[in-house]
Amino acid sequence: MAYFVVNDRCNGCLSCVENCPATALSYKDANGKRTILHNMARCVRCANCWRVCPQGAIEFQHFLENRWDEVIELEMVYCSVCGEPVYTLRQERTLYGTIGRPLEHLCPKHKAADFAARHALSLKTRRTNRENPHDRR
């Protein structure tokens, strides 16, 4: 959704453009039409455009709403042990392309437990090999 909304009461008088302290508003006249332009990166959200518009055409309330807009929706990959979300499917594909091997579907808790179990097994194997150097199976 665009945050800077101009409704159909706009008559193109340019009061908003002429009074924008951040020069976030501009216009172009071409092919028999006037187009009002807004640059969100320049806008300081001062609401001066809203205050000076004689037609009440600028709907500034969209700037004042404290809400989140959905910008993308991605499929999730879940922990194979507990079902907690781990990362997105797109992220998994990116990482697979980088490291060249499948990722484990484990949340941080189960990844740590898996690492600890592997580490404990590795230590046990090393200790057994040190105690019985000739008894390698």
Backbone torsions as a table, in degrees:
resi	resn	phi	psi	omega
1	MET	NA	138.3	175.6
2	ALA	-75.5	136.1	179.0
3	TYR	-81.3	-33.2	179.2
4	PHE	-91.3	107.4	-175.7
5	VAL	-116.0	129.4	174.8
6	VAL	-115.7	124.0	-178.1
7	ASN	-86.3	-177.5	-174.1
8	ASP	-75.8	2.1	174.6
9	ARG	-80.3	-11.2	-179.8
10	CYS	-61.3	131.0	177.4
11	ASN	-111.3	5.9	176.7
12	GLY	75.9	26.5	-176.6
13	CYS	-72.1	-17.3	178.3
14	LEU	73.3	14.8	176.0
15	SER	-57.8	-40.6	-179.2
16	CYS	-65.8	-43.9	-178.5
17	VAL	-64.0	-45.5	-177.0
18	GLU	-69.7	-21.6	-175.9
19	ASN	-110.8	10.5	179.0
20	CYS	-81.7	112.4	-177.6
21	PRO	-67.9	-20.5	-177.3
22	ALA	-98.5	4.5	-174.5
23	THR	48.0	41.3	177.9
24	ALA	-87.7	-7.0	178.1
25	LEU	-116.6	142.3	177.9
26	SER	-148.8	-175.7	177.4
27	TYR	-154.1	163.0	172.4
28	LYS	-141.4	139.1	175.1
29	ASP	-109.1	117.0	-179.7
30	ALA	-153.5	143.3	176.9
31	ASN	53.2	38.7	177.2
32	GLY	75.5	14.6	-179.3
33	LYS	-132.5	148.2	174.1
34	ARG	-107.1	129.4	178.3
35	THR	-117.1	125.3	175.6
36	ILE	-88.2	133.3	-177.1
37	LEU	-115.2	143.3	177.4
38	HIS	-130.3	133.0	178.5
39	ASN	-111.1	105.9	-176.2
40	MET	-62.7	-32.0	-179.3
41	ALA	-67.4	-30.4	179.3
42	ARG	-86.5	-24.6	-173.5
43	CYS	-64.6	129.8	178.0
44	VAL	-102.0	6.8	177.1
45	ARG	56.3	42.3	-179.4
46	CYS	-82.6	-16.3	179.4
47	ALA	70.7	14.4	178.2
48	ASN	-62.0	-39.3	178.0
49	CYS	-57.9	-42.3	-179.8
50	TRP	-65.6	-41.9	-178.9
51	ARG	-67.5	-38.1	-173.9
52	VAL	-88.7	-12.2	-177.0
53	CYS	-67.7	114.4	-178.0
54	PRO	-71.5	-16.4	-178.1
55	GLN	-96.3	-9.1	-175.2
56	GLY	64.4	36.5	-174.2
57	ALA	-88.6	-17.1	-178.2
58	ILE	-93.4	123.1	-178.3
59	GLU	-97.7	81.4	-173.7
60	PHE	-73.1	-13.7	-177.6
61	GLN	-57.9	-25.0	179.2
62	HIS	-65.4	-28.7	176.3
63	PHE	-72.4	-25.5	-172.8
64	LEU	-94.3	-11.3	179.4
65	GLU	-70.8	129.6	178.1
66	ASN	-94.7	84.2	-177.1
67	ARG	-144.0	163.9	177.2
68	TRP	-104.0	134.4	174.8
69	ASP	-101.1	135.2	175.5
70	GLU	-73.1	126.8	-178.4
71	VAL	-112.0	-23.9	176.3
72	ILE	-161.3	150.7	177.2
73	GLU	-127.2	124.9	-175.6
74	LEU	-123.6	147.2	176.8
75	GLU	-72.0	142.1	-177.5
76	MET	-100.0	156.0	169.8
77	VAL	-112.4	135.2	-174.5
78	TYR	-113.2	154.5	177.3
79	CYS	-58.5	130.5	-178.5
80	SER	-71.7	-10.8	179.5
81	VAL	-97.6	-52.8	-172.3
82	CYS	-112.3	-11.7	178.9
83	GLY	85.4	6.0	178.0
84	GLU	-70.9	141.0	177.1
85	PRO	-60.2	134.8	-177.3
86	VAL	-109.3	-52.2	178.7
87	TYR	-164.6	177.2	179.7
88	THR	-88.0	158.2	178.4
89	LEU	-62.0	-38.2	178.6
90	ARG	-65.4	-38.5	177.9
91	GLN	-65.8	-40.4	178.4
92	GLU	-60.9	-43.5	179.3
93	ARG	-63.7	-40.2	178.0
94	THR	-62.6	-47.0	-179.5
95	LEU	-65.8	-39.1	178.0
96	TYR	-60.8	-41.4	177.7
97	GLY	-64.8	-28.0	-179.6
98	THR	-83.4	-47.1	-175.2
99	ILE	-96.6	-16.3	173.8
100	GLY	74.3	19.0	176.5
101	ARG	-145.8	154.3	179.3
102	PRO	-62.8	147.9	177.6
103	LEU	-91.5	151.1	174.2
104	GLU	-79.0	136.1	178.5
105	HIS	-88.7	71.5	-178.2
106	LEU	-127.7	137.7	174.4
107	CYS	-73.1	167.7	-179.4
108	PRO	-54.5	-39.7	-179.8
109	LYS	-63.0	-48.0	-177.6
110	HIS	-78.0	-25.2	174.3
111	LYS	-67.0	-41.3	178.4
112	ALA	-65.9	-41.4	179.0
113	ALA	-65.1	-40.8	178.7
114	ASP	-64.3	-42.3	178.6
115	PHE	-63.4	-45.2	-179.0
116	ALA	-61.5	-41.4	179.6
117	ALA	-65.1	-42.6	178.5
118	ARG	-66.0	-40.4	179.9
119	HIS	-65.0	-43.3	178.9
120	ALA	-62.4	-41.5	178.0
121	LEU	-64.1	-40.7	178.8
122	SER	-63.5	-43.3	178.8
123	LEU	-64.8	-41.4	179.8
124	LYS	-63.1	-41.6	179.7
125	THR	-64.9	-43.7	178.8
126	ARG	-64.0	-41.7	-179.1
127	ARG	-64.4	-43.0	178.9
128	THR	-62.3	-41.5	-179.7
129	ASN	-67.8	-33.4	177.2
130	ARG	-71.4	-37.2	-178.1
131	GLU	-74.0	-33.8	-178.6
132	ASN	-128.4	72.6	-174.8
133	PRO	-64.6	-26.2	-178.9
134	HIS	-93.1	-8.9	-176.3
135	ASP	-102.3	63.4	179.3
136	ARG	-95.7	126.4	-178.0
137	ARG	-107.5	NA	NA
